[in-house]
Amino acid sequence: MIIDYLDEKFAIEDKLVLMLDYMTDRVIKKHPTLDSVLQNSGGEGEGKTNASIVEAAYFKMKTGRPISLFFKTSSCLKFAQRTEKQILILDEPSFETLGTDFQTAAFKDFLRLTSTMRVKRHILIINFAKFWKFPDFLVVDRALCMIHLYSKQGKDPGRFLYIKKKNLEPLWNGYKKGGKRLYGALKSFGGRFPYVMDRLWDKLDIRVEDIEHSKLKDYDSLKDIAINSIGVKRDKKREKDLRKLLELRYKLGNVKRINCELLAAELGIASARLREWRKIDLDDPNSLENLDLELKNDDNHSNNVAIRLTEQLESEEKRGFFDMEAKKVNGFDEEEIDFDMEDTKTDTKDTEFDLN
């Protein structure tokens, strides 16, 4: 079937369209309250993310729902819990769990995420390389199907085999008992996904982690960061600077005596961004992770947290926008964040660290 959406035309196999329609109907009908969980499997470079964008684009065309993509299960869980009726893509959650077991915080978040889906009426698309690395309750019980992506001798990626719900248990048992990957024997049909990443991404208004209205280059950058961050811990100085900036944003977002639009204009940011800062959860470790990702992906500012913090403090001080009384609204006090404005003109070499 030829799909005409956002001034782009692309083909989806007719049988696959029927399955996507079924998944759409599950989440839009009032009764019973259901979700839809779809899993894409396949090796690296076989086209899983592209397939998930094709699927998400079709779901968005049918429902009008926004699309959000996450690399971290924890951030996907948080977003899923505070929203409803979303199209969620969890891209390669194995980034967090390579070399670990089912008792990790990431896996526990993973289980909570799948349990959250039904009451919130979300559509969840999960991309992973090896289905046997994940709990059977997801692969067999929660998912409605599996779409296995493959290529011919490493060329022409995007080919797929569709494995329906009732064949997921035989697929699971085939590997667990005999090490067999029975994709071909258990498929219902096959086909090919069109490559749409470069044509559709920027038009779909996709959120990636905390980056709204992302571009394809944002996805590539954040994925590289997610890969490189496996097992890497921030040093204490970096953690402290990130927390200072996070607390500053929260306090700026919660200044009540100054008009939000006016304050945003003085800070040189969108008012929507300031309202986002108002909702920052300072007790959530994931808030620091998301800020770290944002700074690493920001090509328009210095990749140094200390300098970035200085810039934001200078923006309020040099413009003379706050008086001291307004600064202390909601506890906003320079001394509280332990940062002396006299230091803003000093050499920052001692506070710099590489965020790349």
C-alpha positions as CSV (number, residue, x, y, z in Angstrom):
1,M,0.0,0.0,0.0
2,I,1.3,3.5,-0.8
3,I,1.1,5.8,2.2
4,D,0.9,9.5,1.4
5,Y,1.8,11.5,4.6
6,L,3.5,14.8,5.2
7,D,4.0,15.3,1.5
8,E,6.0,12.1,1.3
9,K,5.0,8.8,-0.3
10,F,6.3,5.4,0.9
11,A,5.1,1.8,0.6
12,I,4.1,-0.5,3.4
13,E,3.2,-4.2,2.8
14,D,-0.6,-4.6,2.7
15,K,-0.6,-7.4,5.4
16,L,1.6,-5.3,7.7
17,V,-0.9,-2.3,7.3
18,L,-3.7,-4.6,8.5
19,M,-1.6,-5.5,11.6
20,L,-0.8,-1.9,12.3
21,D,-4.5,-1.0,12.0
22,Y,-5.3,-3.7,14.5
23,M,-2.7,-2.3,16.9
24,T,-4.2,1.2,16.4
25,D,-7.8,0.0,17.1
26,R,-6.7,-1.5,20.4
27,V,-5.6,1.9,21.8
28,I,-8.4,4.1,20.5
29,K,-11.4,2.0,21.4
30,K,-13.0,3.0,24.7
31,H,-13.5,-0.6,25.8
32,P,-11.7,-2.6,26.8
33,T,-8.7,-0.5,27.9
34,L,-5.7,-1.9,26.0
35,D,-2.3,-0.9,24.9
36,S,-0.2,-2.1,21.9
37,V,3.4,-3.3,22.3
38,L,5.4,-4.0,19.1
39,Q,8.9,-5.4,19.0
40,N,11.5,-5.1,16.2
41,S,14.5,-7.4,16.4
42,G,17.6,-7.7,14.3
43,G,21.3,-7.3,14.2
44,E,23.2,-3.9,14.1
45,G,22.5,-2.0,10.9
46,E,19.6,-4.2,9.8
47,G,17.1,-1.3,9.9
48,K,15.3,-1.6,13.2
49,T,15.2,2.2,13.9
50,N,14.1,2.9,10.4
51,A,11.4,0.3,10.7
52,S,10.2,1.9,14.0
53,I,10.0,5.3,12.3
54,V,7.8,3.8,9.5
55,E,5.6,2.2,12.1
56,A,5.4,5.3,14.3
57,A,4.7,7.5,11.3
58,Y,1.7,5.3,10.4
59,F,0.4,5.3,13.9
60,K,0.7,9.1,14.0
61,M,-1.1,9.4,10.7
62,K,-4.0,7.3,12.1
63,T,-4.1,8.8,15.6
64,G,-2.5,12.2,15.6
65,R,-0.4,11.2,18.6
66,P,3.1,12.6,19.2
67,I,6.2,10.4,18.9
68,S,8.9,10.2,21.5
69,L,12.1,8.1,21.3
70,F,14.3,7.1,24.2
71,F,17.5,5.2,24.7
72,K,17.2,4.9,28.4
73,T,14.4,2.8,30.0
74,S,14.3,5.1,33.0
75,S,13.5,8.2,31.0
76,C,11.0,6.3,28.9
77,L,9.3,5.1,32.1
78,K,9.1,8.6,33.6
79,F,7.6,10.0,30.5
80,A,5.1,7.2,30.1
81,Q,4.0,7.6,33.7
82,R,3.3,11.3,33.4
83,T,1.6,11.2,29.9
84,E,-1.0,9.3,28.1
85,K,-1.9,8.3,24.6
86,Q,1.6,8.5,23.2
87,I,3.7,6.7,20.6
88,L,6.8,5.6,22.4
89,I,10.0,4.1,20.9
90,L,12.5,2.5,23.1
91,D,15.6,2.2,20.9
92,E,18.1,-0.5,21.8
93,P,17.5,-0.6,25.6
94,S,20.3,-3.2,25.7
95,F,22.6,-0.1,25.9
96,E,21.9,0.0,29.6
97,T,22.0,-3.7,30.3
98,L,24.9,-5.2,28.3
99,G,26.9,-7.4,30.6
100,T,24.3,-7.3,33.4
101,D,21.4,-9.3,34.6
102,F,17.6,-9.0,35.2
103,Q,18.2,-7.6,38.7
104,T,19.5,-4.3,37.5
105,A,17.6,-1.0,38.0
106,A,17.3,-0.8,34.2
107,F,15.5,-4.1,33.9
108,K,13.2,-3.3,36.8
109,D,12.3,-0.1,35.1
110,F,11.8,-2.1,31.9
111,L,9.2,-4.3,33.7
112,R,7.5,-1.3,35.2
113,L,7.3,0.4,31.8
114,T,5.5,-2.5,30.2
115,S,3.1,-2.6,33.2
116,T,2.4,1.1,32.8
117,M,1.3,0.9,29.1
118,R,-2.3,-0.3,29.4
119,V,-3.7,2.2,31.8
120,K,-2.1,5.1,29.8
121,R,-3.2,3.7,26.4
122,H,0.3,4.1,24.9
123,I,1.7,2.5,21.8
124,L,5.2,1.1,22.6
125,I,7.7,0.1,19.9
126,I,10.8,-1.7,21.2
127,N,14.0,-2.2,19.1
128,F,16.5,-4.8,20.2
129,A,19.1,-7.0,18.7
130,K,18.6,-10.3,20.6
131,F,15.1,-11.3,21.9
132,W,16.6,-13.9,24.2
133,K,18.3,-11.2,26.3
134,F,14.9,-10.0,27.5
135,P,12.3,-11.5,29.8
136,D,9.9,-13.9,28.3
137,F,7.0,-12.0,29.7
138,L,7.8,-9.2,27.3
139,V,8.8,-11.2,24.3
140,V,6.0,-13.8,24.6
141,D,3.3,-12.3,26.8
142,R,3.2,-8.6,26.4
143,A,4.1,-8.1,22.8
144,L,1.5,-8.5,20.0
145,C,4.1,-9.6,17.5
146,M,7.7,-9.6,16.5
147,I,9.1,-8.0,13.3
148,H,12.5,-9.5,12.6
149,L,14.8,-7.3,10.4
150,Y,17.5,-8.8,8.3
151,S,19.6,-8.3,5.2
152,K,21.1,-10.4,2.4
153,Q,24.7,-11.0,3.2
154,G,25.0,-7.7,4.9
155,K,23.5,-5.8,2.0
156,D,20.0,-4.4,1.4
157,P,18.8,-4.0,5.0
158,G,15.2,-3.5,5.8
159,R,13.8,-6.9,4.9
160,F,11.5,-8.3,7.5
161,L,9.7,-11.4,8.7
162,Y,6.4,-11.0,10.7
163,I,5.9,-13.4,13.5
164,K,2.4,-13.3,15.0
165,K,1.4,-13.5,18.6
166,K,0.8,-17.3,18.9
167,N,4.1,-18.1,17.4
168,L,6.2,-16.1,19.9
169,E,6.2,-18.8,22.5
170,P,7.5,-21.4,20.0
171,L,10.1,-18.9,18.9
172,W,11.2,-18.3,22.5
173,N,11.3,-22.1,23.3
174,G,13.2,-22.9,20.1
175,Y,16.1,-20.7,21.2
176,K,16.0,-21.5,24.9
177,K,15.8,-25.2,24.5
178,G,17.8,-25.8,21.3
179,G,19.6,-22.5,20.5
180,K,17.5,-22.3,17.2
181,R,16.3,-19.0,15.7
182,L,13.2,-20.1,14.0
183,Y,12.2,-16.8,12.4
184,G,11.7,-18.3,8.9
185,A,9.8,-21.4,10.1
186,L,7.4,-19.3,12.2
187,K,6.8,-16.3,10.0
188,S,3.4,-15.4,8.8
189,F,4.6,-13.2,6.0
190,G,7.6,-11.1,5.0
191,G,8.4,-7.9,3.1
192,R,10.6,-4.8,3.1
193,F,10.5,-1.5,4.9
194,P,11.2,1.6,2.8
195,Y,14.1,3.8,4.0
196,V,12.4,7.0,5.4
197,M,14.8,8.3,8.1
198,D,16.2,11.2,6.0
199,R,12.8,12.1,4.5
200,L,10.4,11.8,7.4
201,W,12.4,12.4,10.6
202,D,12.4,16.2,10.6
203,K,8.8,16.3,9.6
204,L,7.5,14.0,12.3
205,D,8.4,16.4,15.2
206,I,10.0,13.6,17.3
207,R,11.1,14.1,20.8
208,V,14.4,12.3,21.6
209,E,14.9,11.9,25.4
210,D,14.5,15.6,26.5
211,I,15.1,17.2,23.1
212,E,11.9,18.3,21.6
213,H,11.4,19.0,17.9
214,S,14.5,16.9,17.2
215,K,16.3,16.7,13.9
216,L,17.9,13.6,12.5
217,K,21.3,14.9,13.5
218,D,20.1,15.1,17.2
219,Y,19.2,11.4,17.1
220,D,22.6,10.4,15.7
221,S,24.4,12.5,18.3
222,L,22.4,11.2,21.2
223,K,22.7,7.6,20.1
224,D,26.5,8.0,20.0
225,I,26.4,9.5,23.5
226,A,24.3,6.6,24.8
227,I,26.7,4.0,23.4
228,N,29.7,5.8,24.7
229,S,28.2,6.2,28.2
230,I,27.8,2.5,28.9
231,G,29.5,1.9,32.2
232,V,30.9,5.5,32.4
233,K,30.4,7.5,35.6
234,R,30.7,11.3,35.9
235,D,33.4,12.6,38.2
236,K,32.4,14.5,41.3
237,K,33.2,18.0,39.9
238,R,31.1,17.3,36.8
239,E,28.2,16.0,38.9
240,K,28.4,19.1,41.2
241,D,28.3,21.5,38.3
242,L,25.5,19.7,36.5
243,R,23.4,19.8,39.8
244,K,24.1,23.5,40.2
245,L,22.8,24.2,36.7
246,L,19.8,22.0,37.2
247,E,18.9,23.8,40.5
248,L,19.4,27.1,38.8
249,R,17.0,26.2,36.0
250,Y,14.4,24.9,38.5
251,K,14.5,28.1,40.6
252,L,14.3,30.3,37.5
253,G,11.3,28.3,36.3
254,N,9.6,28.8,39.6
255,V,10.0,32.6,40.1
256,K,6.4,33.7,40.5
257,R,6.7,37.5,40.7
258,I,8.0,38.0,37.2
259,N,6.0,37.3,34.0
260,C,7.1,34.0,32.4
261,E,7.3,35.4,28.8
262,L,9.2,38.5,29.9
263,L,11.7,36.4,32.0
264,A,12.1,34.0,29.1
265,A,12.8,36.9,26.7
266,E,15.4,38.3,29.0
267,L,17.1,34.9,29.4
268,G,17.0,34.4,25.6
269,I,15.0,31.2,25.7
270,A,11.4,30.2,24.7
271,S,8.8,30.5,27.4
272,A,7.9,26.9,26.9
273,R,11.4,26.0,27.9
274,L,11.1,28.0,31.1
275,R,7.9,26.2,31.9
276,E,9.7,22.9,31.4
277,W,12.3,24.0,34.0
278,R,9.4,24.6,36.5
279,K,8.6,20.8,36.4
280,I,12.2,19.6,36.9
281,D,12.3,16.8,39.5
282,L,15.5,17.6,41.5
283,D,15.3,14.2,43.3
284,D,15.2,12.2,40.1
285,P,18.7,11.1,39.0
286,N,17.5,10.9,35.4
287,S,17.1,14.7,35.4
288,L,20.9,15.0,35.6
289,E,21.3,12.4,32.9
290,N,19.0,14.3,30.6
291,L,20.8,17.6,31.3
292,D,24.2,15.9,30.6
293,L,22.8,14.6,27.2
294,E,21.4,18.0,26.3
295,L,24.7,19.8,27.0
296,K,26.7,17.3,25.0
297,N,24.3,17.6,22.1
298,D,24.2,21.4,22.1
299,D,26.3,22.8,19.3
300,N,25.4,26.5,20.0
301,H,26.9,26.7,23.5
302,S,30.2,25.8,25.2
303,N,30.6,22.1,26.1
304,N,31.7,23.1,29.5
305,V,29.2,23.0,32.4
306,A,31.0,25.6,34.5
307,I,31.0,28.1,31.6
308,R,27.4,27.4,30.8
309,L,26.4,28.0,34.4
310,T,28.4,31.3,34.3
311,E,26.6,32.4,31.2
312,Q,23.1,31.8,32.7
313,L,24.0,33.7,35.9
314,E,25.5,36.5,33.9
315,S,22.3,36.8,31.8
316,E,20.3,37.7,34.9
317,E,22.9,39.8,36.6
318,K,24.3,41.9,33.8
319,R,20.8,42.8,32.5
320,G,19.8,44.0,35.9
321,F,16.6,42.1,35.5
322,F,16.2,40.8,39.0
323,D,16.3,42.8,42.2
324,M,17.6,41.0,45.3
325,E,14.1,40.5,46.7
326,A,12.9,38.8,43.5
327,K,16.0,36.6,43.5
328,K,15.0,35.2,46.8
329,V,11.5,34.2,45.7
330,N,11.1,30.4,46.2
331,G,14.6,30.3,47.7
332,F,16.4,31.6,44.7
333,D,19.6,33.0,46.2
334,E,23.1,33.1,44.6
335,E,24.7,32.1,47.9
336,E,22.6,29.0,48.0
337,I,24.1,27.7,44.8
338,D,27.6,28.6,46.0
339,F,28.6,30.6,42.9
340,D,30.2,34.0,43.2
341,M,29.4,36.4,40.3
342,E,32.8,38.0,40.7
343,D,34.2,34.7,39.3
344,T,32.4,35.1,36.1
345,K,35.2,37.2,34.7
346,T,38.0,34.8,35.8
347,D,39.8,32.1,33.9
348,T,37.7,28.9,33.9
349,K,40.4,26.5,33.0
350,D,40.4,24.9,36.4
351,T,36.7,24.2,36.2
352,E,36.6,22.8,32.6
353,F,36.1,19.2,31.7
354,D,35.4,17.5,28.4
355,L,31.8,16.7,27.7
356,N,32.4,15.1,24.4
